[in-house]
Amino acid sequence: MAGLSIHLFTDTEIAQVLESKCGIRRLLDFFQVEDLSYLTEKTGIPLERWKLVQKQILDHFGCTWKTASELETRHPSLASVSGQVESCMLQHVLEHIRSTVIVEVAGGSNCGKSELVYQIALFAILHMPVYLFTTSKRAACARLATLRHWRGPEALELYEKFYMDECRDFYTLCDSLQSLETCLEHIVETDMNSISCKALIIIDGIPLAQMLNLDCTYYERMSWIEFFTYLLKRIAFKYSCSVVVTNNIDRRGEPMFAPRWSYCPDVHILFQNDDSAKYQHQEVEMKHELTITSRWHTQQTCCISVPLEQDEINSDHL
């Protein structure tokens, strides 16, 4: 894969878009849109440059593809599954989630947060509705299909069971959550016994760090964070839902909802080997242990199977 990184990312414009040490999966996510002009609009990089990069990818792999899952079928080394989690462990994690309000899955970039959450979603969909808020519906569908190795019509049947909404930023997410609350309220009014309210809400890939970078005072930022958390908890308590949020370790080395805040999540799922009570002042890398901590329960550690080597792009070439 080192050859690929040199071949594709010598251009500084592309380097500015891709995150340091991002995996090949992140690259594929850029091309889950049918119209490449969207990338030009979001990044300011000329359309011709994006077309050239796409052509380089196609030439490198020697195939025509529409989704990441289709490419991964031809090239298993690019599979986005960091490691299949055993059903017993998923049941264990799901029990934690269903018994609490907000769960934060925290870790460094490309550490496997989304893979774990999506596998939990696939397991949970058998028991409850799942509302998924993500930055890309196409990328979400590709990842779900890859995890279950489903293709074609079978995949469509699966996606119909998920309620997906595409949110590109923090403000859109808040609007979508308020719309979900209105929808759930309508369901309750028409059917008090509806299972649609006892749902799992997943927020994956949304740049929540924007809450700490808003152009406002410190107290205004805290008010935004408090409003966002209050909105989540109001939905969760009122309609018996559980919320799972994925979040990168921020620059201070601690999750977004740090324990020093009174409205932090009830459960943290951290990708690290060290004592999860001590947030590291460095980026957390892929680990073999998944640590679950709770304010109400004792700490528990679940082992997951992950490969030692990752198909990651060498940051020296970015």
C-alpha positions as CSV (number, residue, x, y, z in Angstrom):
1,M,0.0,0.0,0.0
2,A,3.0,2.3,0.4
3,G,3.2,2.5,-3.4
4,L,-0.4,3.6,-3.6
5,S,0.2,6.4,-1.1
6,I,3.1,7.8,-3.1
7,H,1.3,7.5,-6.4
8,L,-1.9,9.2,-5.2
9,F,-0.9,11.8,-2.6
10,T,2.0,13.7,-3.9
11,D,-0.3,16.7,-4.6
12,T,-0.4,19.0,-1.6
13,E,-4.1,19.9,-2.3
14,I,-5.2,16.4,-1.7
15,A,-3.0,16.2,1.4
16,Q,-4.9,19.1,2.9
17,V,-8.1,17.2,2.5
18,L,-7.1,13.8,3.9
19,E,-6.4,13.5,7.6
20,S,-3.0,12.4,8.8
21,K,-2.6,8.6,9.0
22,C,-6.1,8.0,7.5
23,G,-6.8,4.6,6.1
24,I,-7.7,3.7,2.6
25,R,-11.3,3.5,3.8
26,R,-11.3,7.2,4.3
27,L,-10.2,7.7,0.7
28,L,-13.0,5.5,-0.6
29,D,-15.5,7.5,1.4
30,F,-14.7,10.5,-0.7
31,F,-16.0,8.8,-3.7
32,Q,-19.4,7.6,-2.3
33,V,-20.9,10.5,-4.1
34,E,-22.1,10.2,-7.7
35,D,-21.3,13.8,-8.6
36,L,-17.6,14.7,-8.0
37,S,-18.5,18.4,-8.2
38,Y,-19.7,18.0,-4.6
39,L,-16.1,17.5,-3.6
40,T,-15.1,20.6,-5.4
41,E,-17.8,22.6,-3.6
42,K,-16.8,21.3,-0.2
43,T,-13.0,21.5,-0.6
44,G,-12.3,24.2,-3.2
45,I,-10.1,21.8,-5.1
46,P,-10.8,21.9,-8.9
47,L,-13.0,19.3,-10.4
48,E,-10.3,18.3,-12.9
49,R,-8.1,17.4,-10.0
50,W,-10.7,15.2,-8.4
51,K,-11.4,13.5,-11.7
52,L,-7.6,12.8,-12.1
53,V,-7.4,11.3,-8.6
54,Q,-10.5,9.1,-9.3
55,K,-8.8,8.0,-12.6
56,Q,-5.6,7.1,-10.7
57,I,-7.6,5.0,-8.3
58,L,-9.4,3.1,-11.1
59,D,-6.1,2.6,-13.0
60,H,-4.4,1.4,-9.9
61,F,-7.0,-1.3,-9.1
62,G,-7.9,-2.1,-12.6
63,C,-11.6,-2.2,-12.1
64,T,-14.7,-0.1,-12.3
65,W,-16.6,0.3,-9.1
66,K,-19.5,2.2,-7.6
67,T,-19.2,1.7,-3.9
68,A,-16.5,0.9,-1.4
69,S,-18.0,-2.5,-0.8
70,E,-17.8,-3.4,-4.4
71,L,-14.1,-2.4,-4.5
72,E,-13.5,-4.4,-1.3
73,T,-15.0,-7.5,-2.9
74,R,-12.3,-7.4,-5.6
75,H,-9.6,-6.3,-3.1
76,P,-10.1,-8.0,0.3
77,S,-7.1,-6.2,1.7
78,L,-9.1,-3.0,1.6
79,A,-12.0,-4.4,3.7
80,S,-13.3,-1.9,6.1
81,V,-13.9,-4.5,8.8
82,S,-11.2,-4.1,11.4
83,G,-12.3,-7.3,13.1
84,Q,-15.5,-9.2,13.4
85,V,-16.9,-8.9,16.9
86,E,-18.4,-12.0,18.4
87,S,-22.2,-12.0,18.9
88,C,-21.8,-12.6,22.6
89,M,-19.7,-9.5,23.0
90,L,-22.2,-7.5,20.9
91,Q,-25.0,-8.7,23.2
92,H,-22.8,-7.6,26.2
93,V,-22.3,-4.1,24.8
94,L,-25.9,-3.8,23.7
95,E,-27.1,-4.6,27.2
96,H,-24.9,-1.7,28.5
97,I,-26.4,0.6,25.9
98,R,-30.0,-0.3,26.5
99,S,-29.6,0.1,30.3
100,T,-28.3,3.7,30.0
101,V,-28.9,7.0,28.2
102,I,-25.9,8.2,26.2
103,V,-22.9,6.1,25.3
104,E,-19.8,7.6,23.8
105,V,-17.5,5.5,21.7
106,A,-14.2,7.4,21.8
107,G,-10.8,6.8,20.2
108,G,-8.3,8.1,17.6
109,S,-8.9,8.5,13.9
110,N,-9.3,5.2,12.1
111,C,-9.3,3.1,15.3
112,G,-12.4,1.1,14.5
113,K,-15.1,3.1,16.3
114,S,-17.5,3.1,13.4
115,E,-16.9,-0.6,12.7
116,L,-17.9,-1.5,16.2
117,V,-21.0,0.8,16.2
118,Y,-22.2,-0.5,12.8
119,Q,-21.9,-4.1,14.0
120,I,-23.9,-3.2,17.1
121,A,-26.5,-1.6,14.8
122,L,-26.8,-4.8,12.7
123,F,-27.2,-6.8,15.9
124,A,-29.7,-4.3,17.4
125,I,-31.9,-4.1,14.3
126,L,-33.2,-7.6,15.1
127,H,-34.5,-6.2,18.4
128,M,-35.4,-2.6,18.0
129,P,-35.5,0.3,15.4
130,V,-32.3,2.0,14.6
131,Y,-32.0,5.7,13.7
132,L,-28.7,6.4,12.1
133,F,-27.3,10.0,11.6
134,T,-24.2,10.1,9.5
135,T,-22.3,12.3,7.1
136,S,-22.8,10.0,4.1
137,K,-25.7,7.6,3.5
138,R,-23.9,6.0,0.6
139,A,-20.8,5.3,2.7
140,A,-23.0,4.0,5.5
141,C,-24.8,1.6,3.2
142,A,-21.5,0.4,1.8
143,R,-20.1,-0.2,5.2
144,L,-23.2,-2.1,6.4
145,A,-23.1,-4.3,3.2
146,T,-19.4,-5.0,3.8
147,L,-19.9,-6.0,7.4
148,R,-22.7,-8.5,6.5
149,H,-21.1,-9.4,3.2
150,W,-24.5,-8.6,1.5
151,R,-24.7,-7.4,-2.0
152,G,-27.5,-6.4,-4.4
153,P,-31.2,-6.8,-3.5
154,E,-30.4,-8.4,-0.1
155,A,-28.7,-5.2,1.0
156,L,-31.7,-3.0,0.0
157,E,-33.9,-5.1,2.3
158,L,-31.5,-4.4,5.2
159,Y,-31.2,-0.7,4.6
160,E,-35.0,-0.3,4.6
161,K,-35.0,-1.3,8.2
162,F,-32.6,1.5,9.1
163,Y,-33.8,5.1,9.4
164,M,-31.0,7.1,8.0
165,D,-30.4,10.9,7.9
166,E,-27.5,12.7,6.3
167,C,-26.0,15.5,8.5
168,R,-23.0,17.4,7.3
169,D,-22.5,19.6,10.3
170,F,-23.5,20.1,13.9
171,Y,-26.3,22.5,13.2
172,T,-27.9,20.1,10.7
173,L,-27.6,17.4,13.2
174,C,-29.5,19.4,15.8
175,D,-32.3,20.1,13.3
176,S,-32.5,16.4,12.4
177,L,-32.7,15.4,16.1
178,Q,-35.5,17.9,16.6
179,S,-37.3,16.4,13.6
180,L,-36.8,12.9,15.0
181,E,-38.3,14.1,18.3
182,T,-41.4,15.4,16.4
183,C,-41.7,12.2,14.6
184,L,-41.5,10.1,17.8
185,E,-44.1,12.4,19.4
186,H,-46.5,11.7,16.6
187,I,-45.9,8.0,16.9
188,V,-46.7,8.1,20.6
189,E,-49.9,10.0,20.0
190,T,-51.1,7.4,17.5
191,D,-49.8,4.3,19.1
192,M,-48.8,4.3,22.8
193,N,-47.4,0.7,22.5
194,S,-45.3,1.3,19.4
195,I,-41.8,-0.2,19.6
196,S,-40.6,2.5,17.3
197,C,-39.9,4.6,20.4
198,K,-37.8,2.0,22.1
199,A,-35.1,2.7,19.6
200,L,-31.3,2.9,19.2
201,I,-30.1,6.3,18.0
202,I,-26.6,6.3,16.4
203,I,-24.6,9.5,15.6
204,D,-21.6,8.5,13.6
205,G,-18.9,10.6,11.9
206,I,-20.6,14.0,12.6
207,P,-17.9,16.6,13.3
208,L,-18.9,17.2,16.9
209,A,-15.6,19.0,17.5
210,Q,-17.3,22.0,15.9
211,M,-19.0,22.6,19.2
212,L,-15.6,23.5,20.7
213,N,-14.6,25.7,17.8
214,L,-17.7,27.8,17.4
215,D,-17.1,31.5,16.9
216,C,-18.4,32.5,20.3
217,T,-17.4,32.8,23.9
218,Y,-16.5,29.9,26.1
219,Y,-19.8,30.1,28.0
220,E,-21.7,30.2,24.7
221,R,-19.9,27.0,23.6
222,M,-20.7,25.3,26.8
223,S,-24.4,26.3,26.3
224,W,-24.4,24.8,22.9
225,I,-22.9,21.5,24.2
226,E,-25.4,21.5,27.1
227,F,-28.3,22.1,24.7
228,F,-27.1,19.3,22.4
229,T,-26.8,16.9,25.3
230,Y,-30.1,18.0,26.8
231,L,-31.8,17.4,23.4
232,L,-30.3,13.8,23.3
233,K,-31.3,13.0,26.9
234,R,-34.8,14.5,26.4
235,I,-35.4,12.2,23.4
236,A,-33.9,9.2,25.2
237,F,-35.9,9.6,28.5
238,K,-39.2,10.7,26.9
239,Y,-39.3,7.9,24.2
240,S,-37.2,5.2,25.9
241,C,-34.3,5.4,23.4
242,S,-30.6,4.9,23.8
243,V,-28.0,7.1,22.1
244,V,-24.6,6.1,20.8
245,V,-22.2,8.8,19.7
246,T,-18.8,8.2,18.1
247,N,-16.2,10.8,18.8
248,N,-12.5,11.3,18.1
249,I,-10.1,12.0,21.0
250,D,-9.7,15.8,20.8
251,R,-6.5,17.7,21.0
252,R,-6.5,17.7,24.7
253,G,-6.5,14.0,24.7
254,E,-10.0,13.5,26.2
255,P,-13.4,12.6,24.8
256,M,-15.8,15.4,23.9
257,F,-18.1,14.8,26.9
258,A,-15.4,14.7,29.6
259,P,-16.3,13.5,33.1
260,R,-15.7,17.0,34.5
261,W,-19.0,18.0,32.9
262,S,-22.1,17.0,34.8
263,Y,-23.9,16.1,31.6
264,C,-21.4,13.5,30.4
265,P,-22.5,10.2,29.0
266,D,-23.3,7.4,31.4
267,V,-21.0,5.0,29.6
268,H,-17.7,5.5,27.8
269,I,-16.4,2.9,25.3
270,L,-12.7,3.7,24.8
271,F,-10.2,2.1,22.4
272,Q,-7.1,1.9,24.7
273,N,-5.2,-0.5,26.9
274,D,-4.4,1.9,29.7
275,D,-6.7,2.7,32.6
276,S,-9.6,4.4,30.9
277,A,-10.0,6.8,33.8
278,K,-6.8,8.4,32.7
279,Y,-7.3,10.1,29.3
280,Q,-4.0,10.1,27.4
281,H,-2.6,13.3,26.0
282,Q,-1.9,11.7,22.7
283,E,-3.8,10.1,19.9
284,V,-5.1,6.7,20.8
285,E,-4.1,4.0,18.3
286,M,-5.8,0.7,17.5
287,K,-5.8,-1.6,20.5
288,H,-6.8,-5.1,21.1
289,E,-9.0,-4.3,24.1
290,L,-12.3,-2.5,24.2
291,T,-12.8,-0.9,27.7
292,I,-16.2,-0.1,28.9
293,T,-16.5,2.2,31.8
294,S,-19.6,3.5,33.5
295,R,-20.5,5.9,36.3
296,W,-22.9,3.3,37.6
297,H,-21.1,0.0,37.0
298,T,-17.6,-1.3,37.5
299,Q,-15.1,-1.2,34.6
300,Q,-15.2,-4.1,32.2
301,T,-12.9,-5.1,29.4
302,C,-14.0,-7.0,26.3
303,C,-11.4,-8.4,23.9
304,I,-12.0,-7.9,20.2
305,S,-10.2,-9.5,17.3
306,V,-8.3,-6.9,15.2
307,P,-5.4,-7.3,12.8
308,L,-2.0,-6.1,13.9
309,E,-1.3,-4.4,10.6
310,Q,-3.6,-1.8,9.0
311,D,-3.7,-0.8,5.3
312,E,-3.0,2.8,6.3
313,I,-1.5,5.6,4.2
314,N,1.9,6.6,5.4
315,S,1.6,10.1,6.9
316,D,5.2,10.9,5.7
317,H,3.8,11.0,2.1
318,L,1.0,13.5,3.0
